Amino acid sequence: MSGDVCSDDSPLTHLDERGAARMVDIGSKPVSRRRAVATAFVTMRPETLALITSGEAPKGDVFATARIAGITAAKRTSDLIPLCHPLPLTKVAVELEPCFGGDHSPGRAGVAITATVETHGKTGVEMEALTAASVAALTIYDMCKAAERGMVITDVSLTLKEGGKSGRWVRTEAAEDVE
């Protein structure tokens, strides 16, 4: 591997000068309010969504279980993603919205997931928000796979990041990262 993989101006902060993975030293960074929002969508047949919203899913309350799974996942992100710092989270919220093909999800039924995570810390909570949204989606799949194995988890993305040196970032429709 090239010796200049991670020069001082490289955006790859989790690699050392030899290209080896490392945990970033955040010791000298100032504490600030950090917030991140991530989303995901679980596409499914309208009949499967009706099972969820009617409370008749065989494994129980899908939304309550997915919400708790997402919250737990955010709290355990540093155990799952090797180079993430353990953070004292001040807020984790997981919202689940059934979509029967209206404005939010034209032409497709499913569940829209929004995870919001906050902390006062030295590093951001983007990975915690993405992990919460992803695990909530996986939980919905797990709880409903007996009714439909063809569900698809899509659109997992960071939609908002606030705080820290880089400030505020909001995903645009084109989803271009200009930083």
N, C-alpha and C positions, 0 to 999 in steps of 0.2 A: 504494500500500500504506500502511496506517495507520502513523503514527509510533510507536505504542506496541506494535508487534508483539513486541518483545523487551525488555520492561521488566526491571528488576533482579529481580523475583520470577517472571519467566516461566520455564517449564520448557524452553523451546526455546533451549538454550545455543549452538547453532550459527548463530544469527541475530543480527545487530547491531541497533542501535536503529532502523534503516531497513528491517529485514527482509531484508537481504542476507546471503548465506551467508558464514560466517567459520570459521576454525579456532580452537577454544577455546584460550586461553592457560593452560597447565597449569604454567607455570614456578614458581609459588609453592606448588603443592600438595606435600604430603609424599609420600615414597616409601613404599609399603606393598605387602604381598603381595596380588596380585589373582588371582582364579580365576573362570572362567566355563565353564559346560557348556551345550551346545546339542545339539538332536536333530533328526533328519529321518527320514522313512520313504519308501522306494520300494516302491510297491505293484506287483505283477506276478503273472502266472499262475504256478501251482505248477511248471509245466513249465520256465519260464524260470529260476525259482529253482533247480530241480534241475540245470540246465545250469551255473549258477554254482557250486553246492556240489560238483558232481562234477568240476569243473575242465575241463569240456568247452566252455566258451564260446569262440567262434571267435577273439576278440581276446586270449585269454590269461587270466591270473589276475586276475579282476575285483576281488576283495577287496584284494589287494596293491596293485593300481594305484589303486583308490579311496582306500585309506589314504594312500598317498604323495601323491596329488593333494590330499587334504584338508589334510595337513600343510603342503605347499607353499603352498596357498591361505592358510592362517592366517599364514604368514610374509610373504605378499605383500598382505595386506589393505589396507595404507595405499596401495598402488599401484592398487588397485581401487576403493576407497571414498574419494572426494576429501578429505573432512574428517577422516579418521582419522589419528592420530599413528603414525609408525613406532615400534614397540616392540621391546625386546629380550626375546623370549619365552624363558622358562626351561623350558617343557614344552608339547608339543602331542601329544595322543594321540587317535587316531581308531579307535573300535571299531565293527565291523560284525557284526551278528547276523542270521543267516538265520531267518526266522519263517514257519513253515508253517501259521499260523492257530491257534496255541496261545494260552496265557494272554496273551502279550505283544501279539498281534495277532489277536484273535478274528475269525474270518470272512474274514481276508485274508492272502494270502501276500506276502512281500516281504523287504526288508532294513531293519532298524532301525539307524540310525547315531547314535552318540554321540561328540561332539567335546569334549575337555577342553583348555583352554588356561590357562597360568599365566604370571605375570611378577612381578617386583618393580619397580613403576613408579609413575608419577604419575597414570595413568588406567587404566581397566578394559580387559578383553580380551573383552567381549561380542561385538563385531563380528568379532573373529578366530575365536571359537568358531562363530558363525553362518556365517561364510564357509567354514570348514572343513567343517561338516556339509553345507552347500549344494553345495559343489564335489565332495565325495565322492558325493553323490546324483547330481549331473549326470554324473559319471564313470561310475557304474553304468549310467545311462541310455545314455550314449554307447557303452559297451562291449557292451550287450545289445540295442540297438535293431534289429539285424538279425534277432534272434529274436522281438522283440515291440516294436512301436512304441506300443502302448497303455499302457505303464507310466505311473504317475502319482507325482510327487514330492509328498508331503504332510507336514503336521505339522512344518514347519521352525519351531523355537521355541527361545528361551532358557529353560532350566530351572533354572539356578542362577547366581547372581552373588555373589561374596564380595570384601570388601575396600573400601577407600576410605571416604569420609565417610558414604555411605549404608549401609555395612555389608553384611549378608547379605540376599539376596532369593531366595526359592524359589517356583517356579511351583506354584500349587495346581491341583487338578483342574478348578476352574472357570476357571482361567487369568485371574484378575482381578488387575490390577496396582493395588495400593492405595497405592503411593507417591505 
